[in-house]
Amino acid sequence: MAGREFNLEHTMIDHLSLGTTRYADAVAFYLQALEPLGLRLLRDTGKEAAFGTPERWGFFLYPVEGAERVTAPGVHLAFAAPSRAAVQAAHATALAAGGADIFTPRTRPDINHTYFGAMFSDLDGHRIEVVTHGA
């Protein structure tokens, strides 16, 4: 992983979607939490919210009516961050927007020597990680 650069064009997964029982609140939450990563709300139809960059739409929210739960044990989503400062900012912003801390920004030598990340849960309980392998 040494020398690994932030590049969304070389990811293994093209896009991801999450269901939410609190659609409007979730859109507002991710609007704030993803801003430090340079990701923006690109479309909100009320039935779909798309986040990313104008060149790459990569994260979507969909309302789920009547569901008791939209999360699954052991599942988490990890967003790539361009820097450690962006990891710290995204984590702090998510907590300020109502997310719950799972682990604070830190190195993880048990994963590799370049890993720096943080994890929080969103308003529905989805586990969201923000990670960089840069300085």
C-alpha positions as CSV (number, residue, x, y, z in Angstrom):
1,M,0.0,0.0,0.0
2,A,3.0,2.3,0.2
3,G,2.7,5.2,-2.2
4,R,-1.0,4.6,-2.7
5,E,-2.7,7.7,-4.0
6,F,-6.3,8.9,-3.6
7,N,-8.0,8.1,-6.9
8,L,-11.7,7.4,-7.2
9,E,-11.2,6.2,-10.8
10,H,-9.5,3.0,-9.6
11,T,-12.0,1.7,-7.1
12,M,-13.4,-1.8,-7.1
13,I,-17.0,-0.7,-6.6
14,D,-18.7,1.7,-9.0
15,H,-21.4,3.0,-6.6
16,L,-23.3,2.2,-3.4
17,S,-26.8,2.7,-2.1
18,L,-28.3,2.8,1.4
19,G,-31.9,2.7,2.5
20,T,-33.0,5.1,5.1
21,T,-36.1,5.3,7.3
22,R,-35.4,9.1,7.8
23,Y,-34.8,10.2,4.2
24,A,-34.8,14.0,4.7
25,D,-32.7,13.8,7.8
26,A,-30.3,11.4,6.2
27,V,-29.9,13.6,3.1
28,A,-29.1,16.6,5.5
29,F,-26.7,14.4,7.5
30,Y,-24.7,13.2,4.5
31,L,-24.7,16.6,2.9
32,Q,-22.7,17.7,6.0
33,A,-20.7,14.6,6.7
34,L,-19.4,14.1,3.1
35,E,-18.5,17.8,2.5
36,P,-15.0,17.5,4.0
37,L,-14.4,14.7,1.4
38,G,-15.3,16.9,-1.5
39,L,-18.5,15.0,-2.1
40,R,-21.7,17.0,-2.8
41,L,-25.4,16.4,-3.1
42,L,-25.9,16.2,-6.9
43,R,-29.6,15.3,-7.1
44,D,-32.5,15.0,-4.6
45,T,-35.8,13.9,-6.1
46,G,-37.4,13.0,-2.7
47,K,-37.1,9.3,-3.8
48,E,-33.4,9.3,-4.5
49,A,-30.5,11.4,-3.3
50,A,-27.2,11.2,-5.3
51,F,-23.8,12.2,-3.8
52,G,-20.4,12.5,-5.4
53,T,-18.7,14.8,-7.8
54,P,-20.0,16.0,-11.1
55,E,-17.8,13.5,-12.8
56,R,-18.6,10.6,-10.5
57,W,-21.9,9.9,-8.8
58,G,-21.0,7.2,-6.3
59,F,-23.4,7.2,-3.3
60,F,-27.1,7.1,-3.2
61,L,-29.8,7.2,-0.5
62,Y,-33.4,5.8,-0.9
63,P,-36.3,6.1,1.4
64,V,-37.5,2.8,2.9
65,E,-41.1,3.1,4.2
66,G,-42.3,1.0,7.1
67,A,-39.0,-0.8,7.7
68,E,-38.0,-1.4,11.3
69,R,-34.3,-1.7,10.3
70,V,-32.3,-0.9,7.2
71,T,-28.9,-2.0,8.5
72,A,-27.2,-5.4,8.7
73,P,-24.8,-6.7,11.4
74,G,-21.2,-6.5,10.2
75,V,-21.8,-4.3,7.2
76,H,-20.0,-1.0,6.8
77,L,-19.2,1.4,4.1
78,A,-15.8,3.1,3.8
79,F,-15.3,6.4,2.0
80,A,-11.9,7.3,0.7
81,A,-10.5,10.5,2.0
82,P,-7.8,12.6,0.4
83,S,-5.9,13.3,3.7
84,R,-5.8,12.7,7.4
85,A,-7.2,16.2,7.9
86,A,-10.2,15.2,5.8
87,V,-10.8,12.0,7.8
88,Q,-10.7,14.1,11.0
89,A,-13.1,16.7,9.6
90,A,-15.6,14.2,8.2
91,H,-15.7,12.3,11.5
92,A,-16.1,15.5,13.5
93,T,-18.8,16.8,11.1
94,A,-20.7,13.5,11.2
95,L,-20.8,13.5,15.0
96,A,-21.9,17.2,15.1
97,A,-24.7,16.2,12.6
98,G,-26.0,13.5,14.9
99,G,-23.9,10.5,14.1
100,A,-22.5,8.3,16.8
101,D,-18.8,7.6,17.3
102,I,-17.6,4.0,16.7
103,F,-13.9,4.9,16.6
104,T,-12.0,8.2,16.5
105,P,-9.5,9.1,13.8
106,R,-6.3,7.0,14.3
107,T,-3.7,4.9,12.7
108,R,-4.3,1.2,12.4
109,P,-0.9,-0.6,12.2
110,D,-2.8,-3.9,12.6
111,I,-4.2,-3.2,9.0
112,N,-1.1,-1.6,7.5
113,H,1.4,1.2,8.2
114,T,-0.4,3.8,5.9
115,Y,-4.0,3.3,7.2
116,F,-5.6,6.3,9.0
117,G,-9.3,6.2,9.6
118,A,-12.4,6.8,11.7
119,M,-15.9,5.2,11.9
120,F,-19.3,6.5,13.0
121,S,-22.8,5.4,12.6
122,D,-25.4,7.5,10.7
123,L,-28.9,8.3,11.8
124,D,-30.2,4.8,10.7
125,G,-27.3,3.0,12.3
126,H,-25.3,2.3,9.1
127,R,-21.6,2.0,10.0
128,I,-19.6,4.5,8.0
129,E,-15.8,4.6,7.8
130,V,-13.6,7.3,6.4
131,V,-10.1,6.3,5.5
132,T,-6.9,7.5,3.9
133,H,-3.6,6.0,3.1
134,G,-1.9,9.3,2.6
135,A,-0.3,11.8,4.9
